[in-house]
Amino acid sequence: MSLAQTGTLCQTEDVNKEDELWPRASNWLKVGQEDCDLAVFGVPAHLTAITPTGANHTPAAIRAALQRYSLQSQNGSLASLTAFDFGDVAEPDSPEGEERTTDLTKLVLKHSKLAVALGGDNSITYAVARATLANGGGLIQLDAHHDIRTGVSNGSPIRRLIEEFGLPGNKIVQIGINDFSNSPEYTQHAKDFGIHIISRAEIAELGVAETIKRAFELLGEEIIHVDFDVDVCDRAFVPATPASAPGGISAFELRTFVRELCSNSAVKSIDITEIDATIDSADERTIRLAALLVLEAASGLLAR
């Protein structure tokens, strides 16, 4: 699907109708860099991805999709929260771009209770997380993959955080690691690093709430960054994530993970990654899910 086609999907009749009693989430998210409860910023990285991707178009697509949703959640109205959009990092794929990403993350953290980075591919986790964890803390990662490849790509942010940034492997919990999505060698490397792994099969046995409880117990940290690689989901829900596979978690489970993790005050920042807006299905199901993840993060923040 072309970008032009993708853009027209957001202009359907139901989206254009206005109702003063149905305020849109897109109007709630204001443009600016001010003190707020929740802050959003875009990191449109895509050049080093293992699979060629148009993920650089995704932050804008997620923002546009917010117009489809309201502010009402099971935890109350998001209207009671202030939310600002701090803009996008320019050319985030170079070493200088990663520095700009880290600097913008630090600014967002200074002005908000919860920072939400919109990718871009999963390489952004390195630059975002090192800002949040500059003075210590831990990482929770929802992902089908370990992301410990060599080099610099969307397959390497966890290895880079360990080897380049110095995050101890035992301060990382990976949730949703899926069979047939990792090599035996990289799985062994993850274990050698000391990474805590909660597999897709274990989520099915434990349930979302118990999985989250276990993750927090394993980390025991007051400062946490959470990486939401959307390919943790079943491919039926996220056709615009190139590495997703049948049998991942459901869209509802991912939404629940986001809301419940963000309800914990230890979570200071999250990223939402690995969506290529240019290849989404005609109904934009992946982008719409990503927009809902932003709102679920806000709902979690509301519950603190």
N, C-alpha and C positions, 0 to 999 in steps of 0.2 A: 504494500500500500504506500502511495506517495505521501509526502508531508502535506501537500495540498488537500488530499482526500482526508487525512487525519484531522486537519484543521476544520474542515467543513462539518465533521461529525459533531463538533461542539456547538453548532449553530442551529440545531433542530428546534422545532417549535416549542417543545416543553421547556427548553433552556431559556428561551427568549421571553417567556411570560413572566411578569413580575407580580408579586403579592406581598404587600407590606407586612403581612402576618407570617411570611415564610422567608425570612432573611437568608441570603446565600452565604455559605462559608467563604466564598471568594471575596465578599465585601468585608467580612470580619478580619481577614488577613490584610493589614495595612502595609503600604510600602514606607520604609523608613528604618532608621537605626536608633531606636530609643529604648529605654528601660521597659521591659514587658515580662509577661509570664512565659510565653512561648515565642521562639524566634526561628524562622526558616531561612535557609540560604542554599543557593545552588552551587554544585561542583560538577560542571559538565565534562568530566574526564571521559575520554574514549580512545585516544590514540594508541595506547599500549595494550589494549584488550587482546586476548588470545584469539578470539573470534571477532572479525570486523563488526563494529556496532555503531548505531546512530544514537547511543545513549546520551550524547551531548544535547540532544533535543528534548530529553525527558524532563528536566526541571521545569521548563516552560509548559510542557504538556500537563504535568501534575497540577501546576497552579491553575491552568485553564479548567481542568476537570473539577476543581473545588466548587465551581459554580453550580454543579449538579446536586450539591448536598447542603443540608441544613445544619443548624448548630445544636440540635437536640441529641443527647446521648443518655445512656443508662445512668450516668453519674450526674446528670443535670445539663443545663444549657451552657455551651461554650461561650456564650455572650458575656459571661462573668469574667472571662479571661481576656487579657490583652495579648494580641499577636501581631508581630511585625515581620516583614520580609526584608532581609538585609541585602538582597541582591545576589548576584552570581560572582564567582571567582573567575577572573579572566585567564584563559589559557592554562588550565590547571595541570596539564600533563607533563610539563617539564619540571626539573628540580626547582627552578624559580617559582613555577606555578604551585608546587607543593608547599613552598614557603608561604605563598600568598594564601593558600587554603588554611594552613595552620594559623596564620595571623588573623584571618577573618573568623575562624573558629574561636580563637581566644577573645576577640571582640564580642562575638555573640554570647559566649559564656559569661562575660562580664556584665552583659546587659539583660540576661534572661535567666529563668529558672530551668528551662529545658531548651537545648539547641537541637534543631532538626536539619540535617544536611541532606539535600536531595541530589543523588547521583543521576547521571554518571555511572561509570562502571565501578566495580568493587575495589579498584586501586585507591579510591578516595579514603578508605578506612584508615590507611596508614597516616595520612596527613591530618585527618580530623581527630583520630584517637590520640595521637601524640600531643595534641593541644590539651585535650581533656585530662589526660593522664600524666601531665608534665610533672606533677608532684606526687605521683603514685596512684594506685588504683588497679582496677581490673577490667577485663573485656568479656562481654557476652556476645557470642556470634551465632545468629540463626542462618544456617547455610547448609547446602548439600555437600559442600566441598571443604577441605582443610585449608586451602589457600596458602600453602607453604612451598610453592614452586620457587625455583631460583629466578633471578632477574627481577625486573620491574614490570608488573602487569597486574591485571585484575585477579590473577592466580597466585599473587605473592604477598599481599599485605600483612598476613599474620607472621610469616617468616621474617619480614622486614621489621615488624614491631618487636620481635624477639631479638633478632641479631643486630639490627641497626639502632633501634631505639632503646633496647635493653629491658623490655617488658618480660618478666619471668613467665615461662610457659605455664606454670601452675597458677597463674593469675588470669588464665583464659579458659572459658567454658564454651565449647562448641555444641550447639543444639541442632539436630536434624540431619546430621551426617548420614548420607544415604549409601546403601550398597550399590556397587557398580559405577559409582561416581568419583571414586578415588583409586589410585593405584595402591597395591600392597606396600610399595616402598614409601609412598607419602604417608600412608596410615601409620607405618612404623616410625617414621620421622616425627609425626605428631605425638605419638606415645613417648618417644625419646625426649622430646621437648618438655614433657610433663603436662601437656594440654589435657584438660578434662573433657571427655567426649560423651555426649548423650545422643545416641543414634536415633534415627527416624523410628526404628522398631521400638526403642525404649519409650519414646513419646507416646506411642500407641498404648503401651502398657501402663505408663504413669499418669497420663493425662496432662493437660497444660498446666494446671495449678501446681501439681506436685513437681513437675519438671522445673518450673520457675523457682519453687522453694528450694529444690536441690541445687540449682545454679547459684543462688544467693548464699546458700550454706557453704558451697565449695569455695566461693570467693571471699566472703566475709569482709568486703570492702565498703568504704563510705563514698567512694567515687567510682562510677562505672560508666563506660561507653558501651552502647549496644549497636552492633552491626546487623542490619536486616537485609540480607541478600535474598531477594525475592525468589530466586530459583530454589529456595527451600520448599516452595509450594509445588503441588501437583501441576503438571503441564497443562491440564485442562483449564486451570484457573489463570495461568500466566503465560500465554503463548508468546508474549514479547520478551521473555527471558530466555536467551539462547541455550543456556545449559540446564534448564529445568527438565525433569523427567517424570513420567507417570509414576504415581505412588508417593509423591511428596505430601506435605501436610495440606490441609484445605485452606481456602481463603478465610473462612471463619476462624480457624485455629490461628492463622497468622495475625488476624485482627485482634484476637484475644491475647496473644502473646504481647503484641505492641501495647495494648491498653494496660494489661496487668504489670508488665515490666516497668512502664512509665509511671505507674502509681507509686513506685518505690522512690523515695527521695534520694537514694544513692545514685540513681540514673540521672546524669547531668547532660548527656548528649546521645543522639542516635543518628544513624545514617540509613537511607533507603536506597538500594543500589541494584544494578544489573537488569534494568529495563531499557529496551530499545524501542522508543516510541514510534519509530518509523516502520516497525514490522508488527504492530499490534493487530489484533483481530478487528473486524469491522465494527464490533460493538465496544471497542476500547476497554475490554475487561481488565487488562493489566494496569493501564493508566488509572482507570477508575478505582481499582484496588489500592494503588499507591496513594491516591488522594484520600481515600478512607483511612489509610495508615497514619497520615498526618493528623486526621481528626481523632483517631483512636489514641494517638499519643497525647493530644490535648485533653481527651476524656480521662486518661490516666492521670495526667497532671492535676486535673480538677479534683480527683479523688484523694489526693495527698492530704 
